[in-house]
Amino acid sequence: MNYLNKYMILALLFIAGIGSFISGQFIISTVLFAGAAIYSNIATRATLNS
């Protein structure tokens, strides 16, 4: 997976988290923000290991 795809997935998770936070769905937004953080760590470690 190239850098553009990684950043697009991360941006979509983050934007969806902001949208759900604004609409009042706090549990879903928490899950989306956590998913973005975990995915960011996994993508960074994969880049460092290769």
C-alpha positions in Angstrom: 0.0 0.0 0.0 1.5 3.3 -1.0 1.6 6.5 1.1 -1.4 8.1 -0.6 -3.7 5.2 0.3 -2.5 5.2 3.9 -3.1 8.9 4.3 -6.5 8.7 2.6 -7.7 6.0 5.0 -6.4 7.9 8.0 -8.0 11.2 6.8 -11.4 9.4 6.2 -11.4 7.9 9.7 -10.5 11.3 11.2 -13.1 13.2 9.2 -15.8 10.6 10.0 -14.9 10.9 13.7 -15.3 14.6 13.6 -18.6 14.3 11.8 -20.0 11.8 14.3 -18.7 13.9 17.2 -20.5 17.0 15.9 -23.7 15.0 15.4 -23.6 13.8 19.0 -22.7 10.1 18.4 -19.9 10.1 21.0 -19.3 6.4 21.2 -18.9 6.0 17.4 -16.6 9.1 17.3 -14.4 7.6 20.0 -14.1 4.3 18.1 -13.2 6.2 14.9 -10.6 8.3 16.6 -9.1 5.2 18.3 -9.1 3.4 14.9 -7.3 6.4 13.3 -4.7 6.4 16.1 -4.1 2.6 15.9 -3.9 2.7 12.1 -1.5 5.5 12.2 0.8 3.6 14.5 0.6 0.4 12.4 1.3 2.3 9.2 4.3 4.1 10.8 5.8 0.9 12.1 5.4 -0.8 8.8 7.2 2.0 7.1 10.0 1.9 9.7 10.5 -1.9 9.4 10.7 -2.0 5.7 
